[in-house]
């Protein structure tokens, strides 16, 4: 031991342990109901969160102006697949409007607010980053909270469609009252399902939660900040699938009735629904093709059409290709009775070729047949009158297209000559035409030389 040398590496050479970005997969693919601070833009805030949590993807539920505060849903990693649906969801705001001149009382302002409900024409303000184009936006409900006649300030609450400009609404309020007005302050109170009462957190909370997890391995604070994405889908009707069908749907398979385990009451056709597992994990967003009544009476058919797959592939085990036909086919491939793609060969039994139907091939052939049929019908419809004309002119001999073109040119020349002769001055007209042609040729030559 005395002869052995001991090397102690200095601290700077020691390898640092790689920190995990987030405790678990369900937290890593969640969302944050953030209280946006006043001065930074929505994109800056989202970029900061991406840096704090050390994740690759983040998205938000709809842009807020830099000065506007309030509810901003920040989706992390896999939850970004729900960003579009959150952006199109309804919003609620509380704002302060400043009137340029005094009015008699608050009743006038509340009446003006009531008139500005329903579908309204709006053009985005000058500061907006979008194209300044006239568009229609719906205001569902509006309420006057308070009015201060001394300072000419009015506080109001608005429930509106996504993409409504409250700044423009305040200008319209001023025009209605005849005194002019502008937006003083604005706060978003609700965005889609989440409101400011539903676990809203600040930027400091996010930073502290990540620090606590990094240094003390305490994930309790982080779990209070980041919520699972399923919470955003609580307002949708649900369809519970069997565990054996989950991975097939993740790969884009159709949502068929045999795979459905349970379904919610009140599902309508073309309604947006959420397809979930028995544990309550969201598989995908889908558009219903059957009502609840039809699902309960039928035993086969497509229940819904996939809109957006949320779950990652191979989260659940693969369960397709385990039926009697598929297992028999696999065995025959091993024995050499079928080729590696499962297609019949010379050694394939006759009974198999007669009984087995390859649905993928039949579907392809049907599609190809439809594609081939349609252009032929169109071509026949287009060519029919031309053929008649050709047969009228020359019934017996088959004529090539070049000869037809020559004949057409001859006919045109004859017509022009006849027209010139009838006009009375054929010589002069011919010379004029030739001069024009020469001029055109000269111009073309000059253009080419340049």
C-alpha positions as semicolon CSV with decimal commas, in nm:
position;residue;x (nm);y (nm);z (nm)
1;X;0,000;0,000;0,000
2;X;0,294;0,232;0,075
3;X;0,435;0,197;-0,280
4;X;0,097;0,252;-0,445
5;X;0,040;0,604;-0,567
6;X;-0,292;0,771;-0,508
7;X;-0,411;1,028;-0,764
8;X;-0,671;1,278;-0,648
9;X;-0,836;1,469;-0,929
10;X;-0,911;1,835;-0,864
11;X;-1,276;1,939;-0,851
12;X;-1,281;2,098;-1,194
13;X;-1,186;1,762;-1,362
14;X;-1,462;1,565;-1,191
15;X;-1,747;1,470;-1,419
16;X;-2,074;1,638;-1,338
17;X;-2,379;1,419;-1,307
18;X;-2,632;1,476;-1,583
19;X;-2,947;1,620;-1,431
20;X;-3,282;1,498;-1,548
21;X;-3,494;1,774;-1,692
22;X;-3,817;1,670;-1,517
23;X;-3,905;1,397;-1,263
24;X;-4,134;1,178;-1,471
25;X;-4,274;1,144;-1,821
26;X;-4,623;1,257;-1,720
27;X;-4,485;1,579;-1,569
28;X;-4,252;1,634;-1,867
29;X;-4,551;1,629;-2,099
30;X;-4,782;1,857;-1,906
31;X;-4,879;2,224;-1,908
32;X;-4,842;2,532;-1,686
33;X;-5,124;2,778;-1,618
34;X;-4,897;3,082;-1,607
35;X;-4,973;3,432;-1,483
36;X;-4,796;3,630;-1,755
37;X;-4,600;3,932;-1,624
38;X;-4,658;4,278;-1,769
39;X;-4,366;4,375;-1,995
40;X;-4,223;4,072;-2,182
41;X;-4,400;3,925;-2,486
42;X;-4,568;3,582;-2,481
43;X;-4,291;3,429;-2,695
44;X;-4,020;3,556;-2,459
45;X;-4,200;3,406;-2,157
46;X;-4,236;3,070;-2,332
47;X;-3,865;3,073;-2,427
48;X;-3,768;3,143;-2,063
49;X;-3,977;2,848;-1,941
50;X;-3,813;2,624;-2,203
51;X;-3,472;2,729;-2,067
52;X;-3,571;2,688;-1,698
53;X;-3,723;2,340;-1,741
54;X;-3,458;2,233;-1,997
55;X;-3,709;2,092;-2,243
56;X;-3,706;2,090;-2,624
57;X;-4,058;2,203;-2,708
58;X;-4,296;2,460;-2,559
59;X;-4,603;2,639;-2,694
60;X;-4,872;2,873;-2,566
61;X;-5,252;2,902;-2,584
62;X;-5,276;3,237;-2,764
63;X;-5,059;3,548;-2,779
64;X;-5,100;3,823;-2,521
65;X;-4,970;4,175;-2,589
66;X;-4,657;4,271;-2,387
67;X;-4,851;4,501;-2,149
68;X;-5,138;4,251;-2,098
69;X;-5,121;4,017;-1,796
70;X;-5,308;3,703;-1,692
71;X;-5,380;3,347;-1,799
72;X;-5,131;3,201;-2,048
73;X;-5,135;2,821;-2,086
74;X;-4,780;2,704;-2,162
75;X;-4,772;2,350;-2,308
76;X;-4,456;2,139;-2,262
77;X;-4,318;1,869;-2,498
78;X;-4,600;1,630;-2,600
79;X;-4,871;1,867;-2,474
80;X;-4,779;2,107;-2,759
81;X;-5,001;1,885;-2,977
82;X;-5,299;2,046;-2,803
83;X;-5,183;2,404;-2,865
84;X;-5,405;2,458;-3,173
85;X;-5,722;2,349;-2,994
86;X;-5,634;2,574;-2,697
87;X;-5,568;2,874;-2,923
88;X;-5,913;2,843;-3,082
89;X;-6,090;2,810;-2,742
90;X;-6,293;3,099;-2,597
91;X;-6,134;3,365;-2,376
92;X;-6,245;3,595;-2,091
93;X;-6,097;3,936;-2,008
94;X;-6,125;4,211;-1,747
95;X;-6,027;4,552;-1,884
96;X;-6,021;4,923;-1,803
97;X;-6,143;5,172;-2,064
98;X;-6,058;5,545;-2,046
99;X;-6,311;5,784;-2,202
100;X;-6,178;6,108;-2,354
101;X;-6,471;6,319;-2,229
102;X;-6,716;6,289;-1,940
103;X;-7,055;6,116;-1,976
104;X;-7,369;6,144;-1,762
105;X;-7,331;5,814;-1,573
106;X;-7,230;5,450;-1,577
107;X;-7,566;5,341;-1,724
108;X;-7,472;5,484;-2,064
109;X;-7,149;5,283;-2,068
110;X;-7,324;4,959;-1,962
111;X;-7,585;5,007;-2,240
112;X;-7,311;5,063;-2,497
113;X;-7,140;4,743;-2,377
114;X;-7,466;4,549;-2,414
115;X;-7,508;4,670;-2,773
116;X;-7,155;4,549;-2,856
117;X;-7,240;4,179;-2,818
118;X;-7,281;3,911;-3,084
119;X;-7,095;3,907;-3,417
120;X;-6,894;4,228;-3,468
121;X;-6,672;4,361;-3,745
122;X;-6,315;4,421;-3,627
123;X;-5,996;4,541;-3,790
124;X;-5,676;4,470;-3,591
125;X;-5,510;4,781;-3,439
126;X;-5,202;4,947;-3,593
127;X;-4,962;4,778;-3,347
128;X;-5,088;4,426;-3,434
129;X;-4,851;4,172;-3,589
130;X;-5,131;4,027;-3,804
131;X;-5,262;4,147;-4,140
132;X;-5,493;4,446;-4,091
133;X;-5,795;4,290;-4,254
134;X;-6,162;4,333;-4,164
135;X;-6,297;4,020;-3,992
136;X;-6,593;3,905;-3,784
137;X;-6,547;3,811;-3,417
138;X;-6,820;3,708;-3,170
139;X;-6,858;3,858;-2,822
140;X;-7,069;3,616;-2,617
141;X;-7,126;3,827;-2,305
142;X;-7,010;4,156;-2,152
143;X;-7,065;4,315;-1,812
144;X;-7,002;4,659;-1,658
145;X;-6,831;4,619;-1,319
146;X;-6,761;4,978;-1,212
147;X;-6,739;5,335;-1,348
148;X;-6,544;5,629;-1,201
149;X;-6,690;5,957;-1,340
150;X;-6,409;6,175;-1,197
151;X;-6,127;5,992;-1,375
152;X;-6,355;5,874;-1,663
153;X;-6,245;5,512;-1,615
154;X;-6,472;5,209;-1,660
155;X;-6,398;4,849;-1,554
156;X;-6,569;4,578;-1,764
157;X;-6,569;4,198;-1,812
158;X;-6,592;4,032;-2,156
159;X;-6,637;3,670;-2,270
160;X;-6,540;3,642;-2,637
161;X;-6,418;3,429;-2,926
162;X;-6,046;3,365;-2,981
163;X;-5,879;3,642;-3,182
164;X;-6,100;3,927;-3,053
165;X;-5,918;4,259;-3,006
166;X;-6,031;4,425;-2,681
167;X;-5,834;4,737;-2,778
168;X;-6,059;4,774;-3,086
169;X;-6,367;4,708;-2,868
170;X;-6,269;5,000;-2,639
171;X;-6,234;5,231;-2,943
172;X;-6,582;5,120;-3,063
173;X;-6,723;5,191;-2,713
174;X;-6,589;5,546;-2,731
175;X;-6,740;5,593;-3,079
176;X;-7,080;5,465;-2,960
177;X;-7,081;5,707;-2,666
178;X;-6,964;5,990;-2,892
179;X;-6,675;6,090;-2,665
180;X;-6,394;5,861;-2,784
181;X;-6,216;5,600;-2,577
182;X;-5,909;5,380;-2,545
183;X;-5,796;5,073;-2,354
184;X;-5,604;5,156;-2,037
185;X;-5,533;4,810;-1,893
186;X;-5,619;4,446;-1,969
187;X;-5,601;4,108;-1,794
188;X;-5,700;3,766;-1,929
189;X;-5,911;3,588;-1,668
190;X;-5,981;3,262;-1,854
191;X;-5,829;3,078;-2,149
192;X;-6,029;2,774;-2,263
193;X;-6,087;2,543;-1,966
194;X;-5,834;2,706;-1,730
195;X;-5,909;3,025;-1,535
196;X;-5,697;3,234;-1,296
197;X;-5,851;3,038;-1,004
198;X;-5,722;2,703;-1,139
199;X;-5,367;2,663;-1,000
200;X;-5,224;2,976;-1,162
201;X;-4,849;3,014;-1,103
202;X;-4,591;3,288;-1,163
203;X;-4,250;3,270;-1,334
204;X;-4,084;3,267;-0,989
205;X;-4,285;2,957;-0,893
206;X;-4,157;2,771;-1,200
207;X;-3,797;2,874;-1,127
208;X;-3,821;2,776;-0,757
209;X;-3,987;2,441;-0,836
210;X;-3,709;2,344;-1,078
211;X;-3,439;2,459;-0,832
212;X;-3,596;2,251;-0,551
213;X;-3,599;1,941;-0,772
214;X;-3,242;1,995;-0,896
215;X;-3,088;2,051;-0,552
216;X;-3,306;1,850;-0,312
217;X;-3,473;1,598;-0,545
218;X;-3,809;1,718;-0,414
219;X;-4,063;1,701;-0,696
220;X;-4,374;1,795;-0,494
221;X;-4,347;2,167;-0,581
222;X;-4,288;2,086;-0,949
223;X;-4,600;1,866;-0,954
224;X;-4,806;2,161;-0,827
225;X;-4,670;2,380;-1,106
226;X;-4,685;2,138;-1,403
227;X;-5,018;1,962;-1,458
228;X;-5,087;1,662;-1,687
229;X;-5,225;1,746;-2,034
230;X;-5,545;1,542;-1,968
231;X;-5,669;1,832;-1,752
232;X;-5,712;2,043;-2,068
233;X;-5,947;1,781;-2,218
234;X;-6,199;1,750;-1,932
235;X;-6,471;1,934;-2,127
236;X;-6,466;1,679;-2,416
237;X;-6,679;1,364;-2,439
238;X;-6,476;1,047;-2,377
239;X;-6,432;0,714;-2,552
240;X;-6,249;0,439;-2,357
241;X;-6,046;0,192;-2,566
242;X;-5,917;-0,158;-2,489
243;X;-5,546;-0,181;-2,404
244;X;-5,491;-0,409;-2,706
245;X;-5,615;-0,135;-2,946
246;X;-5,417;0,159;-2,798
247;X;-5,088;0,116;-2,987
248;X;-5,267;0,048;-3,315
249;X;-5,443;0,388;-3,284
250;X;-5,106;0,553;-3,209
251;X;-4,988;0,413;-3,546
252;X;-5,296;0,560;-3,720
253;X;-5,538;0,266;-3,724
254;X;-5,911;0,338;-3,754
255;X;-6,113;0,356;-3,431
256;X;-6,338;0,054;-3,479
257;X;-6,628;-0,056;-3,258
258;X;-6,476;-0,389;-3,139
259;X;-6,193;-0,193;-2,972
260;X;-6,428;0,036;-2,775
261;X;-6,471;-0,059;-2,410
262;X;-6,688;0,227;-2,278
263;X;-6,840;0,548;-2,416
264;X;-6,994;0,860;-2,270
265;X;-7,358;0,956;-2,311
266;X;-7,455;1,241;-2,548
267;X;-7,194;1,194;-2,824
268;X;-7,310;1,355;-3,151
269;X;-7,186;1,311;-3,509
270;X;-6,895;1,545;-3,606
271;X;-6,837;1,633;-3,240
272;X;-6,476;1,656;-3,118
273;X;-6,411;1,382;-2,861
274;X;-6,110;1,249;-2,668
275;X;-6,009;0,882;-2,690
276;X;-5,859;0,754;-2,363
277;X;-5,716;0,436;-2,209
278;X;-5,860;0,249;-1,908
279;X;-5,612;0,443;-1,689
280;X;-5,740;0,777;-1,822
281;X;-5,441;0,862;-2,047
282;X;-5,527;1,058;-2,361
283;X;-5,457;0,860;-2,680
284;X;-5,587;1,103;-2,942
285;X;-5,837;1,371;-3,034
286;X;-6,102;1,242;-3,275
287;X;-6,419;1,347;-3,462
288;X;-6,718;1,124;-3,386
289;X;-6,880;0,941;-3,679
290;X;-7,146;0,769;-3,463
291;X;-7,385;0,890;-3,196
292;X;-7,417;0,720;-2,856
293;X;-7,740;0,551;-2,969
294;X;-7,575;0,404;-3,280
295;X;-7,271;0,282;-3,081
296;X;-7,500;0,099;-2,836
297;X;-7,699;-0,077;-3,114
298;X;-7,421;-0,162;-3,366
299;X;-7,154;-0,430;-3,334
300;X;-6,914;-0,316;-3,611
301;X;-6,807;-0,002;-3,798
302;X;-6,585;0,306;-3,760
303;X;-6,673;0,501;-3,444
304;X;-6,453;0,808;-3,494
305;X;-6,194;0,963;-3,725
306;X;-5,854;1,052;-3,574
307;X;-5,780;1,425;-3,567
308;X;-5,456;1,442;-3,363
309;X;-5,260;1,159;-3,197
310;X;-5,136;1,264;-2,852
311;X;-4,977;0,947;-2,711
312;X;-4,629;0,837;-2,822
313;X;-4,600;0,516;-3,025
314;X;-4,510;0,191;-2,846
315;X;-4,615;0,323;-2,503
316;X;-4,844;0,019;-2,497
317;X;-4,741;-0,321;-2,646
318;X;-4,822;-0,415;-3,006
319;X;-5,123;-0,642;-3,015
320;X;-5,204;-0,662;-3,386
321;X;-5,119;-0,968;-3,598
322;X;-5,199;-1,215;-3,318
323;X;-5,525;-1,352;-3,463
324;X;-5,568;-1,707;-3,606
325;X;-5,524;-1,599;-3,972
326;X;-5,218;-1,383;-3,899
327;X;-5,048;-1,654;-3,690
328;X;-5,118;-1,914;-3,963
329;X;-4,972;-1,679;-4,224
330;X;-4,658;-1,630;-4,012
331;X;-4,618;-2,009;-3,979
332;X;-4,655;-2,055;-4,358
333;X;-4,388;-1,790;-4,423
334;X;-4,152;-1,982;-4,192
335;X;-4,229;-2,309;-4,375
336;X;-4,166;-2,142;-4,713
337;X;-4,524;-2,184;-4,840
338;X;-4,552;-1,803;-4,874
339;X;-4,287;-1,545;-4,965
340;X;-4,142;-1,302;-4,704
341;X;-4,420;-1,048;-4,778
342;X;-4,694;-1,311;-4,725
343;X;-4,777;-1,336;-5,096
344;X;-4,865;-1,677;-5,251
345;X;-4,596;-1,869;-5,442
346;X;-4,591;-2,190;-5,652
347;X;-4,573;-2,405;-5,336
348;X;-4,874;-2,233;-5,171
349;X;-5,171;-2,469;-5,109
350;X;-5,475;-2,413;-5,337
351;X;-5,711;-2,401;-5,037
352;X;-5,522;-2,100;-4,894
353;X;-5,535;-1,898;-5,219
354;X;-5,909;-1,961;-5,254
355;X;-6,003;-1,881;-4,891
356;X;-5,761;-1,602;-4,795
357;X;-5,854;-1,243;-4,887
358;X;-5,580;-0,979;-4,868
359;X;-5,779;-0,668;-4,770
360;X;-5,487;-0,430;-4,822
361;X;-5,447;-0,545;-5,185
362;X;-5,822;-0,537;-5,255
363;X;-5,847;-0,184;-5,117
364;X;-5,556;-0,071;-5,337
365;X;-5,706;-0,228;-5,650
366;X;-6,042;-0,063;-5,583
367;X;-5,878;0,279;-5,549
368;X;-5,672;0,226;-5,866
369;X;-5,982;0,111;-6,057
370;X;-6,170;0,425;-5,952
371;X;-5,878;0,647;-6,057
372;X;-5,849;0,470;-6,394
373;X;-6,224;0,482;-6,462
374;X;-6,277;0,854;-6,400
375;X;-6,029;0,998;-6,656
376;X;-6,158;0,761;-6,929
377;X;-6,515;0,881;-6,880
378;X;-6,401;1,244;-6,886
379;X;-6,188;1,183;-7,198
380;X;-6,477;1,018;-7,381
381;X;-6,710;1,307;-7,290
382;X;-6,455;1,560;-7,421
383;X;-6,355;1,371;-7,737
384;X;-6,707;1,271;-7,848
385;X;-6,800;1,593;-8,036
386;X;-6,454;1,612;-8,205
387;X;-6,487;1,258;-8,338
388;X;-6,829;1,339;-8,482
389;X;-6,687;1,637;-8,668
390;X;-6,399;1,431;-8,802
391;X;-6,637;1,157;-8,918
392;X;-6,856;1,418;-9,090
393;X;-6,559;1,553;-9,286
394;X;-6,398;1,221;-9,373
395;X;-6,590;0,906;-9,278
396;X;-6,381;0,635;-9,441
397;X;-6,009;0,719;-9,402
398;X;-5,839;0,752;-9,058
399;X;-5,668;1,096;-9,048
400;X;-5,353;1,186;-8,850
401;X;-5,360;1,498;-8,623
402;X;-5,092;1,675;-8,837
403;X;-5,311;1,652;-9,151
404;X;-5,610;1,784;-8,955
405;X;-5,405;2,089;-8,843
406;X;-5,296;2,157;-9,204
407;X;-5,655;2,138;-9,327
408;X;-5,766;2,381;-9,055
409;X;-5,494;2,627;-9,156
410;X;-5,600;2,604;-9,524
411;X;-5,961;2,674;-9,428
412;X;-5,855;2,979;-9,223
413;X;-5,646;3,114;-9,514
414;X;-5,940;3,069;-9,753
415;X;-6,171;3,256;-9,514
416;X;-5,929;3,550;-9,476
417;X;-5,881;3,574;-9,855
418;X;-6,255;3,569;-9,912
419;X;-6,301;3,843;-9,651
420;X;-6,034;4,060;-9,814
421;X;-6,180;4,011;-10,163
422;X;-6,526;4,107;-10,039
423;X;-6,375;4,424;-9,882
424;X;-6,252;4,525;-10,230
425;X;-5,879;4,599;-10,178
426;X;-5,701;4,268;-10,158
427;X;-5,357;4,387;-10,273
428;X;-5,318;4,668;-10,020
429;X;-5,437;4,450;-9,729
430;X;-5,193;4,172;-9,822
431;X;-4,902;4,417;-9,832
432;X;-5,007;4,563;-9,492
433;X;-5,018;4,215;-9,337
434;X;-4,672;4,126;-9,476
435;X;-4,529;4,458;-9,347
436;X;-4,667;4,390;-8,998
437;X;-4,515;4,041;-9,000
438;X;-4,175;4,183;-9,102
439;X;-4,191;4,442;-8,823
440;X;-4,271;4,171;-8,565
441;X;-3,975;3,963;-8,688
442;X;-3,741;4,266;-8,660
443;X;-3,855;4,336;-8,302
444;X;-3,797;3,971;-8,206
445;X;-3,444;3,977;-8,356
446;X;-3,359;4,299;-8,167
447;X;-3,487;4,148;-7,839
448;X;-3,275;3,837;-7,888
449;X;-2,961;4,041;-7,972
450;X;-3,007;4,250;-7,652
